[in-house]
Amino acid sequence: MVISLDMFTRAISAPPDATGSRVNFEGDNIATYDFSSSLRKFQWGLQLGGEWKAYKHLNVYADLTWGLNDIFKKDFTTISFAMYPIYLNIGFGYAF
C-alpha cells in the first residue's frame, strides 16, 4: 500500500467547522446570549462536605455540590448537550 503526501494531509486536516459560518460584530453591534428564560426553576442533586482541624487554630473545609438534572428545560435545543451544575468550594478559617 502506498500513502501519498496528499492522502496524509487530508487525513490529518481538521474536519469542517460544525458551528456554521463566522459572524463579525463591529461598532455598536453586539450579540446577546440570554438563556435565563430556558433555565429550570428547580434543581436537585447531591452535596458532600467536610471540615478538618489542621492545627490548633486552623480549620480547612471543602464542599462539593453536584446537580443531577440538566440546568435547561427539556425543550431547550440551542445547546445540544446536557449541562449540570457542579460546584467545589474549598476554604480555610482561623479560630482565635
C-alpha positions as CSV (number, residue, x, y, z in Angstrom):
1,M,0.0,0.0,0.0
2,V,1.3,3.4,-0.9
3,I,0.4,6.5,1.0
4,S,0.9,9.8,-0.8
5,L,1.6,13.1,0.9
6,D,-1.8,14.4,-0.3
7,M,-3.6,11.4,1.4
8,F,-1.7,12.0,4.6
9,T,-2.5,15.8,4.6
10,R,-6.2,15.1,4.1
11,A,-6.2,12.5,6.9
12,I,-4.8,14.9,9.5
13,S,-6.5,18.1,8.4
14,A,-9.3,19.4,10.6
15,P,-12.9,18.5,9.7
16,P,-15.2,21.3,8.6
17,D,-16.5,23.7,11.2
18,A,-19.8,22.3,12.5
19,T,-20.8,25.5,14.2
20,G,-21.5,27.4,11.0
21,S,-20.1,30.4,9.3
22,R,-18.5,33.2,11.3
23,V,-20.4,36.4,12.0
24,N,-18.5,39.5,12.8
25,F,-19.9,42.2,15.1
26,E,-18.4,45.6,14.6
27,G,-19.0,49.0,16.2
28,D,-22.1,49.1,18.5
29,N,-23.4,45.8,17.3
30,I,-23.3,43.1,19.9
31,A,-24.5,39.5,20.3
32,T,-26.7,38.8,23.4
33,Y,-26.9,35.4,24.8
34,D,-29.6,35.4,27.5
35,F,-30.9,31.9,28.2
36,S,-32.4,32.8,31.6
37,S,-36.0,32.0,30.4
38,S,-34.9,28.5,29.5
39,L,-33.4,27.6,32.9
40,R,-35.2,25.2,35.2
41,K,-36.8,26.6,38.3
42,F,-35.8,23.6,40.4
43,Q,-32.6,21.7,40.7
44,W,-31.9,18.5,42.6
45,G,-28.6,16.8,43.3
46,L,-26.0,15.7,45.9
47,Q,-23.9,17.5,48.4
48,L,-20.8,16.3,50.2
49,G,-18.6,18.3,52.5
50,G,-16.2,18.1,55.3
51,E,-14.1,20.1,57.7
52,W,-10.6,19.2,59.1
53,K,-8.9,20.9,62.1
54,A,-5.3,21.0,60.6
55,Y,-3.8,22.9,63.6
56,K,-5.0,24.3,66.9
57,H,-6.3,27.5,65.2
58,L,-6.5,26.5,61.5
59,N,-9.6,24.8,60.0
60,V,-9.8,23.6,56.4
61,Y,-13.0,22.7,54.7
62,A,-14.4,21.5,51.3
63,D,-17.9,21.3,49.9
64,L,-18.9,19.6,46.7
65,T,-22.3,20.2,45.2
66,W,-23.3,18.1,42.1
67,G,-26.6,18.7,40.3
68,L,-28.2,15.5,38.8
69,N,-30.5,17.2,36.3
70,D,-29.8,19.4,33.3
71,I,-29.9,23.2,34.1
72,F,-32.0,23.8,31.0
73,K,-35.6,22.8,30.3
74,K,-36.2,19.7,28.1
75,D,-37.4,21.7,25.1
76,F,-34.2,23.8,25.0
77,T,-32.1,22.8,22.0
78,T,-29.7,25.7,21.5
79,I,-27.0,23.8,23.4
80,S,-27.2,20.2,22.3
81,F,-25.5,18.6,25.4
82,A,-26.6,18.5,29.0
83,M,-25.1,21.0,31.4
84,Y,-25.0,20.1,35.1
85,P,-24.3,22.5,37.9
86,I,-21.1,21.3,39.7
87,Y,-19.6,23.5,42.4
88,L,-16.5,22.8,44.6
89,N,-15.9,25.2,47.5
90,I,-12.6,25.0,49.3
91,G,-11.6,27.3,52.2
92,F,-9.9,27.7,55.5
93,G,-10.6,29.5,58.7
94,Y,-8.6,30.8,61.6
95,A,-10.1,30.3,65.1
96,F,-9.0,32.8,67.8
